[in-house]
Amino acid sequence: MSSTLQFIFYFLLALAAGALVSYYFYYKKSSNQFSKSVTFYLFALRALTIALLVFILLNPRISFTLTEIQKPKLIFAYDNSESIKYLNDSIRLQQNIDIINNQAEQLSKKFDIQNITFGERVCDTCPLQHSENETNISALFDHIDSYYQVNKPNAIVLITDGLVNTGEYPTRKAEKSGIPVLSVVMADTVAVIDYWIASIQNNPMVYSNNKFQVDIEVRRTDNNIVNSEIEIYRKGTLVEKIPINFQKDEQRIKTTVMLNAPKAGVYQYEVRLKADQREKNIENNKAYFAIEVIDAETDILLLYNAPSPDIGFLRQSIEQNKAYRLDVQHVSSFSGDFNKYSAIIFMHLPDGDFGADRFVVEAVKQNRSIWFFVGSKTNTTILNQLNLGWNFSRTGKKLDLVYPVENQFYNYFIIPQLLLSVIDKLPPLYAQFGRWNVVNSSEIAIFQRIGSVETENPLLLTTIVGNRRIALTTGEGLWRWNIFLNKNYGNASALNDLIGQVIQFLSVKPATSPLKISVKPIWAKTTNIYVDAFVYNMNFQLINDKKVDLLIEGEDTQNISFSMKPYEQYYRTYIGTLPVGTYSVTGYYKTDSATYTDKKTFAVADINIEKQVSIPDITFLKNISGNSDENIFYNTDLDELSDRIGKLIDSKPRQISNRTISDIVVYTFLLFLVISFATIEWFLRKYHGQR
């Protein structure tokens, strides 16, 4: 039975009960001495009193619908970060804000306008001062998703320069919200002359006395021919200078530099781009990166059964790197103990000699990292039987002259760019004639070319299977490349770097710790720094119900300890701001059987991330606004803001209906009526002289 029918049924039932009881008292009992009119009034009052009491006792539910007319909601989201001040003239900026406020006031006749500011945080009541040190637009969409689920806005008017420098990239969150975004570009779109360091990429951990690679990208808004330079400093000392030469209309240059790692420790480097005299913003002409240098020597074994010129070349190349100790042994003098070696080089082994080949079989059985050099005397039949990720079908005893060809899609490590630039000029190596079949777990770094035909045979191949790392070189005569490079280019550093990359690939220890610490390598001194930790169980599933501790160590600060807090499926701890300098962060995770640690480094630099770019990001604003030009407003469009938004966004009021169901006992006025009717009945009976 519906609540309405139930209400009517109980109401009629109560009236009937009241009428019957009252009729009995005033019409059936012989003692009634009142006049007809008084009797009727008394009958009615008692009937109503009893009916209301019965109705309250039956307690039917009553339902009703409240209808409210609401204006559609518009959120005006203002970028409150410092970059707005840097990209606008102060007077013009205030004029534009005033225009937007006037346009919002006009829109308020049809829309419910809600103002929000965002920057480091999202705020509904903060003043618009453009003073916050970061721009986090993704947090804006998180805020709207949390606080406007019921009364969802019809659109978001995003008033910003589009320069996002913290948080997640917000485009996906904007799409997920389903709310249209209209972008107001709060910046002068006339390009100013600006040169800046767009990105720096480097390995955060290197070996002492070793070279490490740094990739630097420089961008500009200018189109003229300009010669500039980059200087790299460590602790105020110039360590490298690189020329940067922009051609006409060239707006982006990527360059690579190899730096020498100092002794063990944590180091911050400053990269300075020589400023153009026409630049107004030179804050973004400098950038920083940090490295941790570890003092670790790696032992490498080279085992051979027959002499080869490549042995002498490899000895010379590997021993240039002080992080590696090379032990060259003939199989006849080797004890068979591989335990002290991080990687093993088998020169032309296996070769069919049991006394030598048993070491190859034992190294594979022990899951060692191995670099095989295949030469004319290598027994490829035995090599195939090791099942290491390849199979070679040899045709006759002929040797081919094979030339190197770059694989542009190789991912295991970076092949030196200098070597790739001359790879088509290198002399050929000698390789067994046949066909190599490579499984999916292997990646070919360099292919073979025979004559003018590029083949799918590997010249250099690497593979990772479980904890095992394997490298395979299928040609002999690397010493020829060494002589060619020294003769034609003055040195063979590019080839030595390749050898070092392969050795480092083989020497890397497999990760076994369930704890992983993650922290951005560079932070601004005004930024609230945070550290993430990931803990995995035996099934490699993230868990966050265990205790994880952090230790922050700096050069000139006291050590700071934290207990990490669960965050989503992992851990995150905010440690606040820190003075300029280099720091290490170590995580500690204890189980019943062991304590696991993981260490990372980061640097705090004297930079203002809000000054890193001098032009608005129009591409981002178009993407977040649905790639529609009509959803983008520039300075010249501000006077049309209310008219265009009124056409783009539906301004029809919404009718909101809320249905409410409640028990009748909650209405206290019914009890008041009961008391009132009973009191009046009692008064009338007394007044008319009831005995």
SESEVO-272243 format. One line per 2 residues: number of its first residue (from 1); their letters; for each residue z, x, y of C-alpha. Coordinates in nm, 3 decimals, decimal comma. Last residue first. Layout:
<nodes>
NUM	a	Z:X:Y | ...;
</nodes>
This chain:
<nodes>
691	rq	3,725:-2,362:1,691 | 3,394:-2,309:1,866;
689	gh	3,428:-2,403:2,232 | 3,086:-2,381:2,381;
687	yk	3,169:-2,056:2,555 | 3,307:-1,900:2,240;
685	rl	2,991:-1,972:2,040 | 2,772:-1,861:2,327;
683	fw	2,963:-1,530:2,360 | 2,941:-1,457:1,985;
681	ei	2,565:-1,522:1,982 | 2,520:-1,298:2,287;
679	ta	2,716:-1,019:2,118 | 2,522:-1,049:1,792;
677	fs	2,188:-1,038:1,976 | 2,295:-0,732:2,181;
675	iv	2,436:-0,540:1,882 | 2,115:-0,595:1,683;
673	lf	1,903:-0,511:1,988 | 2,090:-0,180:2,035;
671	ll	2,032:-0,100:1,669 | 1,660:-0,153:1,724;
669	ft	1,676:0,074:2,033 | 1,771:0,359:1,800;
667	yv	1,416:0,409:1,671 | 1,463:0,678:1,405;
665	vi	1,541:0,408:1,147 | 1,178:0,290:1,150;
663	ds	1,061:0,599:0,961 | 0,777:0,804:1,113;
661	it	0,399:0,855:1,083 | 0,204:1,015:1,372;
659	rn	-0,174:1,038:1,408 | -0,293:1,286:1,672;
657	si	-0,627:1,224:1,839 | -0,790:1,486:2,064;
655	qr	-1,087:1,368:2,266 | -1,281:1,665:2,397;
653	pk	-1,426:1,678:2,743 | -1,799:1,759:2,770;
651	sd	-1,859:2,100:2,927 | -2,098:2,242:2,665;
649	il	-2,154:2,609:2,743 | -2,486:2,762:2,854;
647	kg	-2,564:2,529:3,146 | -2,214:2,537:3,293;
645	ir	-2,204:2,914:3,232 | -2,521:2,949:3,439;
643	ds	-2,390:2,742:3,729 | -2,046:2,906:3,730;
641	le	-2,183:3,263:3,722 | -2,462:3,221:3,977;
639	dl	-2,282:3,414:4,252 | -2,207:3,687:3,995;
637	dt	-2,571:3,754:3,906 | -2,631:4,062:4,126;
635	ny	-2,334:4,239:3,973 | -2,477:4,186:3,624;
633	fi	-2,431:3,893:3,385 | -2,533:3,906:3,018;
631	ne	-2,551:3,589:2,803 | -2,904:3,510:2,926;
629	ds	-3,018:3,845:2,788 | -2,928:3,740:2,434;
627	ng	-2,838:4,005:2,178 | -2,552:3,783:2,054;
625	si	-2,311:3,872:2,332 | -2,137:4,144:2,130;
623	nk	-2,471:4,319:2,082 | -2,571:4,288:2,447;
621	lf	-2,237:4,430:2,560 | -2,272:4,721:2,317;
619	ti	-2,622:4,805:2,442 | -2,506:4,781:2,805;
617	dp	-2,245:5,053:2,757 | -2,155:5,117:3,119;
615	is	-2,230:5,463:3,264 | -1,994:5,745:3,356;
613	vq	-1,849:5,829:3,014 | -1,540:6,038:2,933;
611	ke	-1,329:5,920:3,224 | -1,124:5,658:3,036;
609	in	-1,046:5,917:2,771 | -0,844:6,115:3,023;
607	id	-0,793:6,460:2,881 | -0,508:6,709:2,874;
605	av	-0,519:6,754:2,498 | -0,288:6,671:2,209;
603	af	-0,400:6,839:1,888 | -0,396:6,738:1,525;
601	tk	-0,319:6,889:1,187 | -0,280:6,740:0,840;
599	kd	-0,042:6,797:0,550 | 0,012:6,612:0,224;
597	ty	0,326:6,625:0,012 | 0,432:6,496:-0,326;
595	ta	0,785:6,516:-0,468 | 0,813:6,485:-0,847;
593	sd	0,962:6,308:-1,149 | 1,151:6,007:-1,015;
591	tk	0,902:5,973:-0,731 | 0,920:6,116:-0,382;
589	yy	0,659:6,092:-0,105 | 0,666:6,339:0,182;
587	gt	0,407:6,349:0,463 | 0,348:6,655:0,678;
585	vs	0,214:6,643:1,035 | 0,099:6,958:1,211;
583	yt	0,075:6,996:1,586 | -0,129:7,167:1,854;
581	gv	-0,049:7,140:2,224 | -0,029:6,908:2,523;
579	pl	0,303:6,723:2,522 | 0,350:6,424:2,289;
577	tg	0,318:6,048:2,334 | 0,465:5,794:2,093;
575	iy	0,522:5,842:1,719 | 0,360:5,523:1,595;
573	tr	0,395:5,490:1,219 | 0,146:5,336:0,980;
571	yy	0,172:5,280:0,605 | -0,070:5,117:0,357;
569	qe	-0,169:4,770:0,239 | -0,112:4,594:0,575;
567	yp	0,127:4,828:0,757 | 0,442:4,940:0,576;
565	km	0,669:5,158:0,792 | 0,701:5,536:0,779;
563	sf	1,034:5,711:0,809 | 1,009:5,963:1,090;
561	si	1,117:6,321:1,156 | 1,051:6,527:1,470;
559	nq	1,052:6,907:1,484 | 1,138:7,048:1,824;
557	td	0,857:7,125:2,061 | 0,669:7,437:2,169;
555	eg	0,437:7,507:1,876 | 0,464:7,166:1,715;
553	ei	0,591:7,021:1,388 | 0,594:6,650:1,302;
551	ll	0,768:6,562:0,973 | 0,694:6,229:0,810;
549	dv	0,874:6,035:0,536 | 0,736:5,785:0,282;
547	kk	0,965:5,546:0,094 | 0,801:5,316:-0,158;
545	dn	0,682:4,955:-0,126 | 0,344:5,039:0,025;
543	il	0,101:5,044:-0,269 | -0,273:5,111:-0,279;
541	qf	-0,435:5,098:-0,621 | -0,554:5,418:-0,788;
539	nm	-0,458:5,289:-1,134 | -0,171:5,540:-1,148;
537	ny	-0,039:5,419:-0,813 | -0,179:5,519:-0,475;
535	vf	0,001:5,594:-0,148 | -0,191:5,599:0,180;
533	ad	-0,033:5,724:0,501 | -0,140:5,656:0,860;
531	vy	-0,019:5,843:1,170 | -0,003:5,703:1,523;
529	in	-0,016:5,858:1,868 | 0,057:5,644:2,176;
527	tt	-0,196:5,793:2,417 | -0,117:5,955:2,753;
525	ka	-0,161:6,315:2,629 | -0,503:6,228:2,488;
523	wi	-0,533:6,270:2,113 | -0,753:6,494:1,897;
521	pk	-0,770:6,529:1,516 | -0,711:6,160:1,435;
519	vs	-0,443:6,124:1,168 | -0,456:6,047:0,795;
517	ik	-0,203:6,146:0,529 | -0,286:6,097:0,161;
515	lp	-0,022:6,066:-0,111 | -0,106:6,012:-0,482;
513	st	-0,153:6,390:-0,516 | -0,415:6,510:-0,765;
511	ap	-0,698:6,623:-0,541 | -0,931:6,860:-0,721;
509	kv	-0,909:7,223:-0,608 | -1,201:7,345:-0,403;
507	sl	-1,329:7,672:-0,545 | -1,672:7,552:-0,661;
505	fq	-1,770:7,406:-0,325 | -1,626:7,713:-0,150;
503	iv	-1,842:7,939:-0,365 | -2,149:7,724:-0,294;
501	qg	-2,082:7,731:0,081 | -2,025:8,108:0,075;
499	il	-2,361:8,168:-0,094 | -2,525:7,947:0,171;
497	dn	-2,347:8,138:0,450 | -2,469:8,467:0,304;
495	la	-2,825:8,331:0,311 | -2,788:8,235:0,679;
493	sa	-2,624:8,570:0,760 | -2,922:8,764:0,625;
491	ng	-2,969:8,989:0,926 | -3,232:9,137:1,161;
489	yn	-3,470:8,844:1,145 | -3,780:8,985:0,973;
487	kn	-3,643:9,280:0,773 | -3,293:9,143:0,715;
485	lf	-3,430:8,804:0,616 | -3,689:8,947:0,377;
483	in	-3,442:9,193:0,215 | -3,188:8,917:0,146;
481	wr	-3,455:8,677:0,021 | -3,572:8,948:-0,222;
479	wl	-3,211:8,994:-0,345 | -3,222:8,630:-0,449;
477	ge	-3,455:8,744:-0,728 | -3,378:8,513:-1,015;
475	gt	-3,453:8,141:-1,034 | -3,278:7,837:-1,182;
473	tl	-2,958:7,841:-0,976 | -2,699:7,600:-1,116;
471	ai	-2,366:7,496:-0,968 | -2,086:7,317:-1,156;
469	rr	-1,766:7,149:-1,045 | -1,526:7,005:-1,303;
467	ng	-1,235:6,781:-1,209 | -1,419:6,464:-1,314;
465	vi	-1,790:6,547:-1,322 | -1,918:6,708:-1,004;
463	tt	-2,268:6,854:-0,991 | -2,461:7,111:-0,792;
461	ll	-2,826:7,218:-0,811 | -3,026:7,505:-0,662;
459	lp	-3,387:7,565:-0,764 | -3,411:7,217:-0,908;
457	ne	-3,731:7,085:-1,070 | -3,870:6,777:-0,895;
455	te	-4,189:6,963:-0,808 | -4,364:7,039:-0,480;
453	vs	-4,719:7,156:-0,555 | -4,876:7,406:-0,312;
451	gi	-4,811:7,707:-0,537 | -4,513:7,608:-0,747;
449	rq	-4,249:7,448:-0,524 | -3,896:7,421:-0,658;
447	fi	-3,628:7,195:-0,509 | -3,316:7,292:-0,312;
445	ai	-2,984:7,102:-0,293 | -3,034:6,895:-0,608;
443	es	-2,748:6,659:-0,677 | -2,599:6,604:-1,022;
441	sn	-2,414:6,293:-1,143 | -2,743:6,106:-1,181;
439	vv	-2,873:6,324:-1,466 | -3,127:6,605:-1,421;
437	nw	-3,428:6,671:-1,645 | -3,578:7,016:-1,587;
435	rg	-3,935:7,094:-1,690 | -4,084:7,423:-1,802;
433	fq	-4,173:7,776:-1,694 | -3,870:8,004:-1,653;
431	ay	-3,812:8,103:-1,293 | -3,896:8,403:-1,075;
429	lp	-3,814:8,363:-0,705 | -4,068:8,325:-0,427;
427	pl	-4,055:8,484:-0,080 | -3,895:8,286:0,205;
425	kd	-4,125:8,146:0,476 | -4,082:7,775:0,394;
423	iv	-3,704:7,816:0,412 | -3,714:7,961:0,764;
421	sl	-3,558:7,671:0,957 | -3,357:7,567:0,651;
419	ll	-3,181:7,905:0,653 | -3,082:7,868:1,018;
417	qp	-2,960:7,514:0,953 | -2,707:7,638:0,698;
415	ii	-2,692:7,394:0,401 | -2,409:7,152:0,469;
413	fy	-2,211:7,049:0,160 | -2,221:6,790:-0,119;
411	ny	-2,467:6,556:0,054 | -2,832:6,650:-0,015;
409	fq	-3,070:6,394:0,134 | -3,302:6,636:0,316;
407	ne	-3,375:6,827:-0,005 | -3,527:7,153:0,122;
405	vp	-3,808:7,326:-0,070 | -3,772:7,679:-0,212;
403	yv	-4,070:7,868:-0,363 | -4,125:7,926:-0,735;
401	ld	-4,321:8,207:-0,901 | -4,331:8,102:-1,265;
399	lk	-4,222:8,299:-1,572 | -4,406:8,256:-1,904;
397	kg	-4,218:8,256:-2,231 | -4,369:7,935:-2,360;
395	tr	-4,289:7,589:-2,222 | -3,915:7,538:-2,172;
393	sf	-3,763:7,191:-2,178 | -3,443:7,205:-1,972;
391	nw	-3,165:6,947:-1,985 | -2,913:6,867:-1,712;
389	gl	-2,568:6,729:-1,651 | -2,335:6,979:-1,816;
387	nl	-2,404:6,899:-2,178 | -2,322:7,253:-2,312;
385	qn	-2,604:7,218:-2,565 | -2,862:7,251:-2,290;
383	li	-2,737:7,603:-2,205 | -2,765:7,701:-2,572;
381	tt	-3,132:7,603:-2,566 | -3,170:7,759:-2,221;
379	nt	-3,105:8,110:-2,358 | -3,109:8,310:-2,033;
377	ks	-3,312:8,632:-2,055 | -3,572:8,542:-1,788;
375	gv	-3,304:8,425:-1,550 | -3,076:8,126:-1,503;
373	ff	-2,778:8,187:-1,274 | -2,495:7,954:-1,371;
371	wi	-2,211:7,892:-1,125 | -1,897:7,763:-1,299;
369	sr	-1,585:7,564:-1,217 | -1,370:7,570:-1,532;
367	nq	-1,311:7,272:-1,762 | -1,141:7,485:-2,028;
365	kv	-1,415:7,396:-2,281 | -1,679:7,509:-2,031;
363	ae	-1,503:7,844:-1,990 | -1,470:7,879:-2,372;
361	vv	-1,840:7,810:-2,430 | -1,943:8,065:-2,166;
359	fr	-1,702:8,325:-2,305 | -1,842:8,270:-2,655;
357	da	-2,190:8,342:-2,518 | -2,117:8,710:-2,458;
355	gf	-2,016:8,819:-2,810 | -2,253:8,562:-2,955;
353	dg	-2,556:8,718:-2,783 | -2,807:8,435:-2,732;
351	dp	-2,835:8,482:-2,354 | -2,575:8,239:-2,221;
349	lh	-2,566:8,376:-1,955 | -2,815:8,502:-1,696;
347	mf	-2,532:8,592:-1,454 | -2,238:8,365:-1,530;
345	ii	-2,038:8,318:-1,210 | -1,682:8,187:-1,254;
343	as	-1,468:8,002:-1,001 | -1,099:7,974:-0,912;
341	yk	-1,007:8,273:-1,127 | -0,654:8,369:-1,234;
339	nf	-0,660:8,166:-1,557 | -0,994:8,286:-1,696;
337	dg	-0,849:8,524:-1,962 | -1,127:8,641:-2,200;
335	sf	-1,036:9,010:-2,182 | -1,365:9,118:-2,026;
333	ss	-1,479:9,475:-2,103 | -1,777:9,394:-2,326;
331	vh	-1,876:9,098:-2,111 | -1,944:9,330:-1,818;
329	qv	-1,718:9,258:-1,525 | -1,750:9,189:-1,150;
327	dl	-1,423:9,066:-0,989 | -1,489:8,920:-0,647;
325	ry	-1,200:8,858:-0,408 | -1,276:8,582:-0,158;
323	ak	-1,111:8,493:0,175 | -1,232:8,823:0,320;
321	nq	-1,588:8,694:0,326 | -1,819:8,994:0,330;
319	ei	-1,720:9,041:-0,036 | -1,934:8,741:-0,134;
317	sq	-2,258:8,879:0,011 | -2,229:9,240:-0,110;
315	rl	-2,123:9,137:-0,460 | -2,397:8,872:-0,472;
313	fg	-2,661:9,131:-0,372 | -2,543:9,381:-0,630;
311	id	-2,548:9,118:-0,903 | -2,894:8,994:-0,795;
309	ps	-3,040:9,337:-0,877 | -2,970:9,260:-1,245;
307	pa	-2,788:9,450:-1,523 | -2,739:9,287:-1,864;
305	ny	-2,438:9,111:-2,016 | -2,288:8,964:-1,699;
303	ll	-1,962:8,805:-1,579 | -1,886:8,745:-1,211;
301	li	-1,524:8,629:-1,164 | -1,403:8,485:-0,830;
299	dt	-1,048:8,509:-0,699 | -0,972:8,306:-0,388;
297	ea	-0,758:8,440:-0,106 | -0,555:8,193:0,096;
295	di	-0,430:8,224:0,453 | -0,491:7,875:0,584;
293	ve	-0,638:7,806:0,925 | -0,579:7,457:1,061;
291	ia	-0,840:7,345:1,308 | -0,843:7,153:1,635;
289	fy	-1,107:7,010:1,864 | -1,128:6,959:2,238;
287	ak	-1,362:6,828:2,504 | -1,476:6,929:2,850;
285	nn	-1,755:6,809:3,074 | -1,612:6,457:3,056;
283	ei	-1,379:6,515:3,351 | -1,676:6,638:3,554;
281	nk	-1,749:6,302:3,716 | -1,951:6,316:4,039;
279	er	-2,229:6,534:3,900 | -2,495:6,675:4,135;
277	qd	-2,367:7,035:4,106 | -2,426:7,023:3,730;
275	ak	-2,117:7,119:3,537 | -2,117:7,388:3,266;
273	lr	-2,000:7,221:2,946 | -1,657:7,332:2,832;
271	ve	-1,529:7,318:2,474 | -1,154:7,376:2,434;
269	yq	-1,021:7,489:2,098 | -0,679:7,407:1,953;
267	yv	-0,538:7,621:1,676 | -0,300:7,568:1,384;
265	ga	-0,201:7,878:1,187 | -0,329:8,147:0,952;
263	kp	-0,517:8,431:1,116 | -0,831:8,368:1,318;
261	an	-1,141:8,180:1,197 | -1,468:8,325:1,321;
259	lm	-1,699:8,069:1,478 | -2,043:7,948:1,369;
257	vt	-2,220:7,733:1,630 | -2,442:7,430:1,588;
255	tk	-2,629:7,245:1,862 | -2,728:6,885:1,922;
253	ir	-2,910:6,797:2,243 | -2,953:6,451:2,396;
251	qe	-3,128:6,329:2,710 | -3,466:6,499:2,694;
249	dk	-3,685:6,347:2,968 | -3,799:6,697:3,075;
247	qf	-3,651:6,970:2,857 | -3,278:7,036:2,846;
245	ni	-3,170:7,395:2,774 | -2,817:7,450:2,645;
243	pi	-2,715:7,816:2,607 | -2,409:7,884:2,387;
241	ke	-2,105:8,097:2,478 | -1,836:8,183:2,224;
239	vl	-1,475:8,307:2,203 | -1,360:8,280:2,566;
237	tg	-0,983:8,319:2,579 | -0,764:8,042:2,724;
235	kr	-0,580:7,978:2,398 | -0,914:7,939:2,221;
233	yi	-1,213:7,882:2,444 | -1,570:7,764:2,377;
231	ei	-1,830:7,783:2,652 | -2,138:7,563:2,661;
229	es	-2,439:7,643:2,876 | -2,687:7,488:3,116;
227	nv	-3,059:7,499:3,184 | -3,206:7,183:3,334;
225	in	-3,554:7,028:3,324 | -3,515:6,685:3,482;
223	nd	-3,438:6,353:3,314 | -3,071:6,300:3,408;
221	tr	-2,836:6,060:3,229 | -2,691:6,328:3,001;
219	rv	-2,582:6,398:2,644 | -2,436:6,698:2,459;
217	ei	-2,366:6,700:2,085 | -2,163:6,980:1,929;
215	dv	-2,153:7,080:1,562 | -1,888:7,339:1,470;
213	qf	-1,921:7,555:1,158 | -1,658:7,786:1,017;
211	kn	-1,662:8,159:0,952 | -1,386:8,319:0,748;
209	ns	-1,108:8,560:0,839 | -0,856:8,287:0,755;
207	yv	-0,981:7,993:0,550 | -1,073:7,665:0,712;
205	mp	-0,922:7,315:0,754 | -1,031:7,055:1,012;
203	nn	-1,402:7,095:0,921 | -1,590:7,041:1,244;
201	qi	-1,768:6,771:1,442 | -1,773:6,746:1,820;
199	sa	-1,916:6,447:2,006 | -2,061:6,326:2,337;
197	iw	-1,991:6,628:2,556 | -2,101:6,507:2,899;
195	yd	-2,364:6,541:3,167 | -2,379:6,287:3,450;
193	iv	-2,614:6,202:3,732 | -2,550:5,841:3,823;
191	av	-2,742:5,558:3,659 | -2,771:5,238:3,863;
189	td	-2,589:4,986:3,643 | -2,288:4,978:3,876;
187	am	-2,003:4,858:3,664 | -1,822:4,540:3,563;
185	vv	-2,094:4,400:3,339 | -2,002:4,035:3,279;
183	sl	-2,047:3,951:2,912 | -2,063:3,598:2,771;
181	vp	-1,922:3,576:2,418 | -1,971:3,269:2,201;
179	ig	-1,678:3,204:1,963 | -1,754:3,231:1,590;
177	sk	-1,447:3,450:1,542 | -1,621:3,651:1,269;
175	ea	-1,903:3,754:1,503 | -1,655:3,880:1,762;
173	kr	-1,462:4,064:1,493 | -1,783:4,234:1,378;
171	tp	-1,866:4,345:1,732 | -1,516:4,480:1,800;
169	ye	-1,541:4,841:1,680 | -1,185:4,897:1,562;
167	gt	-0,922:5,029:1,796 | -0,968:5,287:2,070;
165	nv	-1,235:5,412:2,307 | -1,448:5,109:2,393;
163	lg	-1,661:5,139:2,707 | -1,821:4,796:2,755;
161	dt	-1,785:4,799:3,134 | -1,576:4,482:3,120;
159	il	-1,548:4,113:3,209 | -1,580:3,927:2,876;
157	vi	-1,618:3,553:2,939 | -1,507:3,405:2,607;
155	an	-1,648:3,068:2,503 | -1,558:2,720:2,377;
153	pk	-1,196:2,825:2,325 | -1,012:2,713:2,010;
151	nv	-0,721:2,480:2,073 | -0,564:2,503:1,729;
149	qy	-0,635:2,867:1,639 | -0,585:2,992:1,993;
147	ys	-0,287:3,227:1,964 | -0,368:3,440:1,658;
145	di	-0,750:3,450:1,674 | -0,737:3,505:2,050;
143	hd	-0,499:3,799:2,009 | -0,707:3,956:1,730;
141	fl	-1,017:3,914:1,948 | -0,847:4,099:2,233;
139	as	-0,721:4,369:1,995 | -1,086:4,444:1,908;
137	in	-1,147:4,514:2,278 | -0,917:4,816:2,289;
135	te	-0,975:5,013:2,609 | -0,728:5,292:2,679;
133	ne	-0,523:5,440:2,965 | -0,430:5,121:3,149;
131	sh	-0,442:5,118:3,530 | -0,711:4,867:3,623;
129	ql	-0,460:4,671:3,838 | -0,512:4,311:3,721;
127	pc	-0,157:4,180:3,700 | -0,015:4,104:3,353;
125	td	0,051:3,738:3,256 | -0,160:3,667:2,947;
123	cv	-0,156:4,024:2,812 | -0,357:4,219:2,556;
121	re	-0,261:4,583:2,514 | -0,402:4,932:2,580;
119	gf	-0,675:4,756:2,778 | -0,684:4,377:2,795;
117	ti	-0,623:4,110:3,056 | -0,627:3,735:2,990;
115	nq	-0,704:3,437:3,216 | -0,724:3,084:3,070;
113	id	-0,956:2,830:3,239 | -0,955:2,468:3,118;
111	fk	-1,311:2,365:3,196 | -1,489:2,101:3,406;
109	ks	-1,319:2,133:3,746 | -1,196:2,478:3,640;
107	lq	-1,557:2,603:3,660 | -1,536:2,608:4,038;
105	ea	-1,213:2,807:4,022 | -1,376:3,049:3,776;
103	qn	-1,660:3,106:4,026 | -1,406:3,181:4,299;
101	ni	-1,223:3,426:4,068 | -1,552:3,595:3,977;
99	id	-1,642:3,635:4,345 | -1,299:3,780:4,424;
97	in	-1,331:4,028:4,136 | -1,675:4,132:4,265;
95	qq	-1,539:4,191:4,616 | -1,251:4,393:4,474;
93	lr	-1,495:4,615:4,285 | -1,721:4,656:4,589;
91	is	-1,430:4,789:4,790 | -1,316:5,026:4,514;
89	dn	-1,667:5,155:4,432 | -1,712:5,105:4,061;
87	ly	-1,742:5,316:3,745 | -1,418:5,509:3,797;
85	ki	-1,209:5,202:3,878 | -1,334:5,015:3,568;
83	se	-1,259:5,326:3,359 | -0,889:5,283:3,435;
81	sn	-0,841:4,992:3,197 | -0,763:4,629:3,286;
79	dy	-1,079:4,477:3,136 | -1,057:4,107:3,226;
77	af	-1,091:3,830:2,965 | -1,178:3,490:3,118;
75	il	-1,112:3,244:2,837 | -1,286:2,907:2,868;
73	kp	-1,136:2,590:2,721 | -1,311:2,252:2,698;
71	kq	-1,121:1,987:2,898 | -0,885:1,773:2,695;
69	ie	-0,855:1,393:2,665 | -0,553:1,291:2,458;
67	tl	-0,529:1,009:2,200 | -0,202:0,921:2,028;
65	tf	-0,235:0,741:1,695 | 0,034:0,522:1,538;
63	si	0,212:0,496:1,206 | 0,533:0,311:1,115;
61	rp	0,719:0,365:0,792 | 0,936:0,083:0,654;
59	nl	1,316:0,126:0,654 | 1,418:-0,164:0,427;
57	li	1,768:-0,130:0,574 | 1,632:-0,138:0,930;
55	fv	1,430:-0,453:0,856 | 1,733:-0,618:0,693;
53	ll	1,943:-0,544:1,001 | 1,664:-0,663:1,231;
51	ai	1,624:-0,989:1,038 | 2,001:-1,045:1,038;
49	tl	2,021:-1,015:1,417 | 1,699:-1,212:1,474;
47	ar	1,817:-1,500:1,255 | 2,160:-1,491:1,424;
45	la	2,000:-1,520:1,767 | 1,756:-1,793:1,664;
43	fl	2,022:-2,007:1,495 | 2,251:-1,971:1,799;
41	yf	1,972:-2,081:2,026 | 1,886:-2,377:1,796;
39	tv	2,251:-2,482:1,767 | 2,284:-2,474:2,146;
37	sk	1,986:-2,709:2,182 | 2,102:-2,942:1,905;
35	sf	2,453:-2,967:2,037 | 2,727:-2,773:1,863;
33	qn	2,979:-2,919:1,606 | 2,867:-2,725:1,287;
31	ss	3,142:-2,779:1,027 | 2,903:-2,961:0,789;
29	kk	2,731:-2,631:0,683 | 2,365:-2,678:0,612;
27	yy	2,215:-2,651:0,960 | 2,391:-2,363:1,138;
25	fy	2,509:-2,126:0,863 | 2,237:-2,199:0,607;
23	ys	1,964:-2,185:0,866 | 2,092:-1,842:0,980;
21	vl	2,074:-1,703:0,627 | 1,728:-1,846:0,566;
19	ag	1,590:-1,735:0,906 | 1,719:-1,379:0,867;
17	aa	1,575:-1,342:0,520 | 1,240:-1,483:0,633;
15	la	1,232:-1,253:0,933 | 1,313:-0,953:0,713;
13	ll	1,036:-1,041:0,467 | 0,790:-1,086:0,753;
11	fy	0,879:-0,738:0,888 | 0,872:-0,580:0,542;
9	fi	0,523:-0,716:0,474 | 0,390:-0,619:0,818;
7	fq	0,521:-0,259:0,788 | 0,392:-0,222:0,433;
5	lt	0,051:-0,344:0,543 | 0,044:-0,083:0,820;
3	ss	0,177:0,199:0,599 | -0,095:0,138:0,342;
1	m	0,000:0,000:0,000;
</nodes>
